[in-house]
Amino acid sequence: MQPQQLNVFKFGGASLKDAPAIRNVANILKTFADQQLVIVVSAMGKTTNALEVVARAYAQGDVELAKQKLTELQNATLTTVRELFEQTPPELEASLNDLFVSVEWVFDDPPNESYDYDYDQIVSLGELISSQLVAAFLNHEGLPTAWLDARDCIITDNTYREGWVQWPETQARITRQVPPLLERHGFVLTQGFIGSTSENFTTTLGREGSDYSAAIFSYCLDAESMSIWKDVPGVLTADPRLFENVSKVDRLSYKEAIEMTYYGASIIHPKTIKPLQNKSIPLHVRSFIDPTSSGTEITGDAGDTYPPLVAVEKNQALVNISTRDFSFVAEHHIKELFEHITTTRLQINMMQNSAISFNVVVNDIDDRVERFCKLIDKDFKTTVDRDLELITIRHYTNQVVESLRRGKVLMLEGRLPLTLQMAVKEVPVIRRKEL
């Protein structure tokens, strides 16, 4: 008898934003009731954003605001519970209460020196809430589902807010814990985004990291396929929230998907593709709005002919760096700069150097740019341009480039045979003064 094939599904916050959305997910999963599934879920709706407000308030010493925002989230969660269940299951009520109390206990102590540590302990609550709630509802709907704590499986180093997976230990834990649960229940539901250090401190895998979590489980369990369920019909040529007349790409190669996610395409987390490619596991991007549609398939043999594909990253900063002693920017300077880039965990999206300057375009997160500039201030002068967009066009044409450049100030541009990047700023609208 052939062993049953395993598939991994990932549902993001938009698919779990409220009670009707969770019911829709349950209805989708009913069509797969005869399969073994590992289901990875994100936090519901805007929960992560709400918890980030809690974490910032706590870090800034405003415990009352932190408690207020946490209570608002708890009330919203209980509203969803009441809409899903005629009578709240006692086990779910106790589990959710314990989760919120665990964060309240954090407020009893002063903030840690490392904001990133406190961030992970607080913001991870979102995935734990949604997973407990969805698992309980699936069981209520007659879909036997085991809840699994991802922190018992995905082991990372101590890099908080962007933990690096310790693959041998993670592989051993997943292969030991998940198959027995699948045999007993059929579905195993766990959290995306979160992991744990070997000392049992919670870590996160980077913003929007639930896709990556699903890829980790897919790799370790030799899944037949992985599916990401989105509010779009598949991978599109550009973000439909920013552009008109976008079209769906039916098939995409691993290489092309890696390139696009690296350059900021938000449809898939950047680290997702490589574990799947290493074991030739197909990735399907499917619509939870129209679950019967074909979506996009990402594999190793999807060809290499594509229309122009556009990715836009907002909240970018251009840092121009030059030496204070008027010398050229040489190799030893770049070595020093990259040591500080590593220390401050700047995420570089584009870089370019000339004889006397070095330019980097980075994600403008928290105070990382300021800390970087302060670290190099003794030997380097810096200027920072903020509020930029980084536009990346794969398979670009001159017509597409000119249309995207229109109405913008070009701050920095880089071209490769298949890829063009430009850091741009919106042109201020100048209106004629009323006479």
Helices and strands as residue ranges (DSSP letters): E 6-11, G 13-16, H 19-30, E 36-41, H 47-59, H 63-84, H 90-106, H 115-123, H 125-140, E 145-147, G 150-152, H 167-185, E 187-191, E 194-196, E 202-204, H 210-220, E 225-230, E 251-253, H 254-262, H 273-278, E 283-287, E 296-299, E 309-323, H 331-344, E 348-353, E 358-363, H 368-375, E 380-394, H 398-405, E 408-415, E 419-426
